[in-house]
């Protein structure tokens, strides 16, 4: 689990799965640990960059 600090609190997310596409890319799925009924809106933006 990872805790992501946000301007108005924090978001706790956990790793679900990773699907390797065989071309150097993969689809990674994370989910919030907060139930949808606990909040009206949840959003997460992620930027991944490959380092040389």
PyMOL Python script that loads the backbone (N, CA, C, O; Angstrom):
from pymol import cmd

cmd.read_pdbstr("""\
ATOM      1  N   UNK A   1       0.823  -1.178   0.000  1.00  0.00           N
ATOM      2  CA  UNK A   1       0.000   0.000   0.000  1.00  0.00           C
ATOM      3  C   UNK A   1       0.870   1.245   0.000  1.00  0.00           C
ATOM      4  O   UNK A   1       1.945   1.276   0.599  1.00  0.00           O
ATOM      5  N   UNK A   2       0.391   2.251  -0.672  1.00  0.00           N
ATOM      6  CA  UNK A   2       1.081   3.529  -0.735  1.00  0.00           C
ATOM      7  C   UNK A   2       0.124   4.627  -0.273  1.00  0.00           C
ATOM      8  O   UNK A   2      -1.067   4.599  -0.584  1.00  0.00           O
ATOM      9  N   UNK A   3       0.647   5.571   0.456  1.00  0.00           N
ATOM     10  CA  UNK A   3      -0.139   6.734   0.861  1.00  0.00           C
ATOM     11  C   UNK A   3       0.325   7.911   0.025  1.00  0.00           C
ATOM     12  O   UNK A   3       1.497   8.286   0.060  1.00  0.00           O
ATOM     13  N   UNK A   4      -0.596   8.490  -0.724  1.00  0.00           N
ATOM     14  CA  UNK A   4      -0.286   9.623  -1.581  1.00  0.00           C
ATOM     15  C   UNK A   4      -0.782  10.898  -0.912  1.00  0.00           C
ATOM     16  O   UNK A   4      -1.989  11.069  -0.741  1.00  0.00           O
ATOM     17  N   UNK A   5       0.128  11.799  -0.528  1.00  0.00           N
ATOM     18  CA  UNK A   5      -0.320  13.052   0.083  1.00  0.00           C
ATOM     19  C   UNK A   5      -1.016  13.931  -0.955  1.00  0.00           C
ATOM     20  O   UNK A   5      -0.535  14.092  -2.077  1.00  0.00           O
ATOM     21  N   UNK A   6      -2.141  14.488  -0.564  1.00  0.00           N
ATOM     22  CA  UNK A   6      -2.912  15.355  -1.437  1.00  0.00           C
ATOM     23  C   UNK A   6      -3.156  16.686  -0.729  1.00  0.00           C
ATOM     24  O   UNK A   6      -2.998  16.771   0.489  1.00  0.00           O
ATOM     25  N   UNK A   7      -3.535  17.719  -1.468  1.00  0.00           N
ATOM     26  CA  UNK A   7      -3.755  19.025  -0.846  1.00  0.00           C
ATOM     27  C   UNK A   7      -4.807  19.010   0.275  1.00  0.00           C
ATOM     28  O   UNK A   7      -4.706  19.789   1.223  1.00  0.00           O
ATOM     29  N   UNK A   8      -5.803  18.140   0.175  1.00  0.00           N
ATOM     30  CA  UNK A   8      -6.897  18.116   1.154  1.00  0.00           C
ATOM     31  C   UNK A   8      -6.976  16.758   1.836  1.00  0.00           C
ATOM     32  O   UNK A   8      -8.069  16.204   1.955  1.00  0.00           O
ATOM     33  N   UNK A   9      -5.865  16.207   2.284  1.00  0.00           N
ATOM     34  CA  UNK A   9      -5.852  14.899   2.936  1.00  0.00           C
ATOM     35  C   UNK A   9      -4.886  13.968   2.239  1.00  0.00           C
ATOM     36  O   UNK A   9      -3.858  14.406   1.722  1.00  0.00           O
ATOM     37  N   UNK A  10      -5.208  12.692   2.221  1.00  0.00           N
ATOM     38  CA  UNK A  10      -4.346  11.733   1.550  1.00  0.00           C
ATOM     39  C   UNK A  10      -5.203  10.631   0.935  1.00  0.00           C
ATOM     40  O   UNK A  10      -6.362  10.444   1.305  1.00  0.00           O
ATOM     41  N   UNK A  11      -4.617   9.915   0.001  1.00  0.00           N
ATOM     42  CA  UNK A  11      -5.284   8.822  -0.687  1.00  0.00           C
ATOM     43  C   UNK A  11      -4.430   7.582  -0.509  1.00  0.00           C
ATOM     44  O   UNK A  11      -3.237   7.597  -0.812  1.00  0.00           O
ATOM     45  N   UNK A  12      -5.027   6.517  -0.024  1.00  0.00           N
ATOM     46  CA  UNK A  12      -4.302   5.259   0.141  1.00  0.00           C
ATOM     47  C   UNK A  12      -4.697   4.345  -1.010  1.00  0.00           C
ATOM     48  O   UNK A  12      -5.878   4.069  -1.221  1.00  0.00           O
ATOM     49  N   UNK A  13      -3.700   3.881  -1.749  1.00  0.00           N
ATOM     50  CA  UNK A  13      -3.946   3.005  -2.895  1.00  0.00           C
ATOM     51  C   UNK A  13      -3.149   1.724  -2.728  1.00  0.00           C
ATOM     52  O   UNK A  13      -2.128   1.689  -2.042  1.00  0.00           O
ATOM     53  N   UNK A  14      -3.643   0.663  -3.376  1.00  0.00           N
ATOM     54  CA  UNK A  14      -2.927  -0.605  -3.335  1.00  0.00           C
ATOM     55  C   UNK A  14      -2.815  -1.182  -4.741  1.00  0.00           C
ATOM     56  O   UNK A  14      -3.695  -0.993  -5.582  1.00  0.00           O
ATOM     57  N   UNK A  15      -1.717  -1.887  -4.975  1.00  0.00           N
ATOM     58  CA  UNK A  15      -1.439  -2.517  -6.257  1.00  0.00           C
ATOM     59  C   UNK A  15      -2.419  -3.664  -6.468  1.00  0.00           C
ATOM     60  O   UNK A  15      -2.670  -4.441  -5.547  1.00  0.00           O
ATOM     61  N   UNK A  16      -2.977  -3.778  -7.676  1.00  0.00           N
ATOM     62  CA  UNK A  16      -3.900  -4.860  -8.011  1.00  0.00           C
ATOM     63  C   UNK A  16      -3.240  -5.842  -8.973  1.00  0.00           C
ATOM     64  O   UNK A  16      -3.182  -7.039  -8.689  1.00  0.00           O
ATOM     65  N   UNK A  17      -2.737  -5.344 -10.119  1.00  0.00           N
ATOM     66  CA  UNK A  17      -2.175  -6.254 -11.118  1.00  0.00           C
ATOM     67  C   UNK A  17      -1.309  -5.507 -12.112  1.00  0.00           C
ATOM     68  O   UNK A  17      -1.341  -4.279 -12.197  1.00  0.00           O
ATOM     69  N   UNK A  18      -0.534  -6.279 -12.862  1.00  0.00           N
ATOM     70  CA  UNK A  18       0.244  -5.730 -13.962  1.00  0.00           C
ATOM     71  C   UNK A  18       0.189  -6.704 -15.126  1.00  0.00           C
ATOM     72  O   UNK A  18       0.440  -7.898 -14.958  1.00  0.00           O
ATOM     73  N   UNK A  19      -0.139  -6.193 -16.304  1.00  0.00           N
ATOM     74  CA  UNK A  19      -0.196  -6.995 -17.523  1.00  0.00           C
ATOM     75  C   UNK A  19       0.907  -6.533 -18.464  1.00  0.00           C
ATOM     76  O   UNK A  19       0.892  -5.394 -18.930  1.00  0.00           O
ATOM     77  N   UNK A  20       1.864  -7.414 -18.745  1.00  0.00           N
ATOM     78  CA  UNK A  20       2.972  -7.100 -19.644  1.00  0.00           C
ATOM     79  C   UNK A  20       2.508  -7.342 -21.072  1.00  0.00           C
ATOM     80  O   UNK A  20       2.007  -8.421 -21.388  1.00  0.00           O
ATOM     81  N   UNK A  21       2.671  -6.344 -21.940  1.00  0.00           N
ATOM     82  CA  UNK A  21       2.208  -6.450 -23.325  1.00  0.00           C
ATOM     83  C   UNK A  21       3.267  -7.020 -24.268  1.00  0.00           C
ATOM     84  O   UNK A  21       2.981  -7.225 -25.447  1.00  0.00           O
ATOM     85  N   UNK A  22       4.478  -7.281 -23.783  1.00  0.00           N
ATOM     86  CA  UNK A  22       5.509  -7.891 -24.600  1.00  0.00           C
ATOM     87  C   UNK A  22       6.220  -6.935 -25.542  1.00  0.00           C
ATOM     88  O   UNK A  22       7.099  -7.351 -26.297  1.00  0.00           O
ATOM     89  N   UNK A  23       5.857  -5.669 -25.509  1.00  0.00           N
ATOM     90  CA  UNK A  23       6.507  -4.685 -26.388  1.00  0.00           C
ATOM     91  C   UNK A  23       7.220  -3.602 -25.582  1.00  0.00           C
ATOM     92  O   UNK A  23       7.523  -2.529 -26.103  1.00  0.00           O
ATOM     93  N   UNK A  24       7.482  -3.890 -24.319  1.00  0.00           N
ATOM     94  CA  UNK A  24       8.131  -2.918 -23.454  1.00  0.00           C
ATOM     95  C   UNK A  24       7.161  -2.054 -22.672  1.00  0.00           C
ATOM     96  O   UNK A  24       7.570  -1.198 -21.887  1.00  0.00           O
ATOM     97  N   UNK A  25       5.862  -2.282 -22.892  1.00  0.00           N
ATOM     98  CA  UNK A  25       4.849  -1.539 -22.143  1.00  0.00           C
ATOM     99  C   UNK A  25       4.060  -2.490 -21.265  1.00  0.00           C
ATOM    100  O   UNK A  25       4.080  -3.703 -21.475  1.00  0.00           O
ATOM    101  N   UNK A  26       3.373  -1.944 -20.293  1.00  0.00           N
ATOM    102  CA  UNK A  26       2.499  -2.751 -19.444  1.00  0.00           C
ATOM    103  C   UNK A  26       1.346  -1.889 -18.955  1.00  0.00           C
ATOM    104  O   UNK A  26       1.435  -0.662 -18.921  1.00  0.00           O
ATOM    105  N   UNK A  27       0.270  -2.552 -18.581  1.00  0.00           N
ATOM    106  CA  UNK A  27      -0.866  -1.900 -17.965  1.00  0.00           C
ATOM    107  C   UNK A  27      -0.863  -2.280 -16.498  1.00  0.00           C
ATOM    108  O   UNK A  27      -0.925  -3.459 -16.149  1.00  0.00           O
ATOM    109  N   UNK A  28      -0.788  -1.269 -15.639  1.00  0.00           N
ATOM    110  CA  UNK A  28      -0.721  -1.496 -14.202  1.00  0.00           C
ATOM    111  C   UNK A  28      -2.003  -0.965 -13.577  1.00  0.00           C
ATOM    112  O   UNK A  28      -2.421   0.158 -13.859  1.00  0.00           O
ATOM    113  N   UNK A  29      -2.627  -1.779 -12.727  1.00  0.00           N
ATOM    114  CA  UNK A  29      -3.880  -1.395 -12.087  1.00  0.00           C
ATOM    115  C   UNK A  29      -3.676  -1.199 -10.591  1.00  0.00           C
ATOM    116  O   UNK A  29      -3.159  -2.075  -9.897  1.00  0.00           O
ATOM    117  N   UNK A  30      -4.092  -0.031 -10.108  1.00  0.00           N
ATOM    118  CA  UNK A  30      -4.070   0.308  -8.688  1.00  0.00           C
ATOM    119  C   UNK A  30      -5.506   0.620  -8.292  1.00  0.00           C
ATOM    120  O   UNK A  30      -6.318   0.970  -9.149  1.00  0.00           O
ATOM    121  N   UNK A  31      -5.831   0.500  -7.016  1.00  0.00           N
ATOM    122  CA  UNK A  31      -7.166   0.877  -6.571  1.00  0.00           C
ATOM    123  C   UNK A  31      -7.095   1.610  -5.243  1.00  0.00           C
ATOM    124  O   UNK A  31      -6.183   1.391  -4.445  1.00  0.00           O
ATOM    125  N   UNK A  32      -8.052   2.468  -5.021  1.00  0.00           N
ATOM    126  CA  UNK A  32      -8.173   3.182  -3.750  1.00  0.00           C
ATOM    127  C   UNK A  32      -8.693   2.213  -2.703  1.00  0.00           C
ATOM    128  O   UNK A  32      -9.511   1.347  -3.011  1.00  0.00           O
ATOM    129  N   UNK A  33      -8.227   2.352  -1.474  1.00  0.00           N
ATOM    130  CA  UNK A  33      -8.731   1.510  -0.396  1.00  0.00           C
ATOM    131  C   UNK A  33      -9.993   2.095   0.236  1.00  0.00           C
ATOM    132  O   UNK A  33     -10.629   1.433   1.056  1.00  0.00           O
ATOM    133  N   UNK A  34     -10.368   3.330  -0.130  1.00  0.00           N
ATOM    134  CA  UNK A  34     -11.578   3.952   0.411  1.00  0.00           C
ATOM    135  C   UNK A  34     -12.795   3.468  -0.375  1.00  0.00           C
ATOM    136  O   UNK A  34     -12.774   3.464  -1.606  1.00  0.00           O
ATOM    137  N   UNK A  35     -13.850   3.061   0.322  1.00  0.00           N
ATOM    138  CA  UNK A  35     -15.080   2.675  -0.382  1.00  0.00           C
ATOM    139  C   UNK A  35     -15.654   3.860  -1.145  1.00  0.00           C
ATOM    140  O   UNK A  35     -15.522   5.002  -0.705  1.00  0.00           O
ATOM    141  N   UNK A  36     -16.283   3.605  -2.270  1.00  0.00           N
ATOM    142  CA  UNK A  36     -16.868   4.687  -3.057  1.00  0.00           C
ATOM    143  C   UNK A  36     -17.925   5.444  -2.255  1.00  0.00           C
ATOM    144  O   UNK A  36     -18.143   6.631  -2.497  1.00  0.00           O
ATOM    145  N   UNK A  37     -18.581   4.780  -1.307  1.00  0.00           N
ATOM    146  CA  UNK A  37     -19.596   5.454  -0.501  1.00  0.00           C
ATOM    147  C   UNK A  37     -18.980   6.431   0.502  1.00  0.00           C
ATOM    148  O   UNK A  37     -19.689   7.269   1.059  1.00  0.00           O
ATOM    149  N   UNK A  38     -17.658   6.332   0.740  1.00  0.00           N
ATOM    150  CA  UNK A  38     -16.999   7.194   1.719  1.00  0.00           C
ATOM    151  C   UNK A  38     -16.693   8.586   1.167  1.00  0.00           C
ATOM    152  O   UNK A  38     -16.431   9.514   1.932  1.00  0.00           O
ATOM    153  N   UNK A  39     -16.725   8.731  -0.131  1.00  0.00           N
ATOM    154  CA  UNK A  39     -16.405  10.016  -0.737  1.00  0.00           C
ATOM    155  C   UNK A  39     -17.190  10.174  -2.036  1.00  0.00           C
ATOM    156  O   UNK A  39     -17.552   9.184  -2.671  1.00  0.00           O
ATOM    157  N   UNK A  40     -17.449  11.403  -2.425  1.00  0.00           N
ATOM    158  CA  UNK A  40     -18.210  11.629  -3.644  1.00  0.00           C
ATOM    159  C   UNK A  40     -17.351  11.571  -4.896  1.00  0.00           C
ATOM    160  O   UNK A  40     -17.851  11.253  -5.975  1.00  0.00           O
ATOM    161  N   UNK A  41     -16.062  11.875  -4.767  1.00  0.00           N
ATOM    162  CA  UNK A  41     -15.206  11.931  -5.941  1.00  0.00           C
ATOM    163  C   UNK A  41     -13.826  11.397  -5.599  1.00  0.00           C
ATOM    164  O   UNK A  41     -13.245  11.765  -4.578  1.00  0.00           O
ATOM    165  N   UNK A  42     -13.308  10.536  -6.447  1.00  0.00           N
ATOM    166  CA  UNK A  42     -11.947  10.046  -6.295  1.00  0.00           C
ATOM    167  C   UNK A  42     -11.276  10.121  -7.657  1.00  0.00           C
ATOM    168  O   UNK A  42     -11.863   9.738  -8.669  1.00  0.00           O
ATOM    169  N   UNK A  43     -10.057  10.610  -7.678  1.00  0.00           N
ATOM    170  CA  UNK A  43      -9.298  10.682  -8.919  1.00  0.00           C
ATOM    171  C   UNK A  43      -7.828  10.555  -8.607  1.00  0.00           C
ATOM    172  O   UNK A  43      -7.370  10.982  -7.547  1.00  0.00           O
ATOM    173  N   UNK A  44      -7.087   9.969  -9.528  1.00  0.00           N
ATOM    174  CA  UNK A  44      -5.648   9.845  -9.372  1.00  0.00           C
ATOM    175  C   UNK A  44      -5.035  10.005 -10.741  1.00  0.00           C
ATOM    176  O   UNK A  44      -5.516   9.421 -11.712  1.00  0.00           O
ATOM    177  N   UNK A  45      -3.995  10.778 -10.831  1.00  0.00           N
ATOM    178  CA  UNK A  45      -3.272  10.956 -12.082  1.00  0.00           C
ATOM    179  C   UNK A  45      -1.855  10.475 -11.841  1.00  0.00           C
ATOM    180  O   UNK A  45      -1.245  10.803 -10.824  1.00  0.00           O
ATOM    181  N   UNK A  46      -1.335   9.703 -12.767  1.00  0.00           N
ATOM    182  CA  UNK A  46      -0.011   9.135 -12.633  1.00  0.00           C
ATOM    183  C   UNK A  46       0.787   9.410 -13.899  1.00  0.00           C
ATOM    184  O   UNK A  46       0.280   9.250 -15.009  1.00  0.00           O
ATOM    185  N   UNK A  47       2.004   9.813 -13.732  1.00  0.00           N
ATOM    186  CA  UNK A  47       2.906   9.989 -14.870  1.00  0.00           C
ATOM    187  C   UNK A  47       4.092   9.069 -14.642  1.00  0.00           C
ATOM    188  O   UNK A  47       4.772   9.166 -13.621  1.00  0.00           O
ATOM    189  N   UNK A  48       4.338   8.184 -15.580  1.00  0.00           N
ATOM    190  CA  UNK A  48       5.466   7.254 -15.489  1.00  0.00           C
ATOM    191  C   UNK A  48       6.489   7.614 -16.559  1.00  0.00           C
ATOM    192  O   UNK A  48       6.132   7.848 -17.714  1.00  0.00           O
ATOM    193  N   UNK A  49       7.739   7.658 -16.178  1.00  0.00           N
ATOM    194  CA  UNK A  49       8.812   8.012 -17.088  1.00  0.00           C
ATOM    195  C   UNK A  49       9.899   6.963 -16.980  1.00  0.00           C
ATOM    196  O   UNK A  49      10.347   6.636 -15.881  1.00  0.00           O
ATOM    197  N   UNK A  50      10.326   6.432 -18.122  1.00  0.00           N
ATOM    198  CA  UNK A  50      11.429   5.473 -18.146  1.00  0.00           C
ATOM    199  C   UNK A  50      12.754   6.218 -18.013  1.00  0.00           C
ATOM    200  O   UNK A  50      13.017   7.166 -18.753  1.00  0.00           O
ATOM    201  N   UNK A  51      13.566   5.798 -17.089  1.00  0.00           N
ATOM    202  CA  UNK A  51      14.883   6.412 -16.910  1.00  0.00           C
ATOM    203  C   UNK A  51      15.921   5.649 -17.718  1.00  0.00           C
ATOM    204  O   UNK A  51      15.835   4.428 -17.844  1.00  0.00           O
ATOM    205  N   UNK A  52      16.901   6.360 -18.265  1.00  0.00           N
ATOM    206  CA  UNK A  52      17.919   5.670 -19.097  1.00  0.00           C
ATOM    207  C   UNK A  52      18.792   4.750 -18.253  1.00  0.00           C
ATOM    208  O   UNK A  52      19.692   4.097 -18.782  1.00  0.00           O
TER     209      UNK A  52
END
""", "prot")
cmd.dss("prot")
cmd.show_as("cartoon", "prot")
cmd.util.cbc("prot")
cmd.orient("prot")
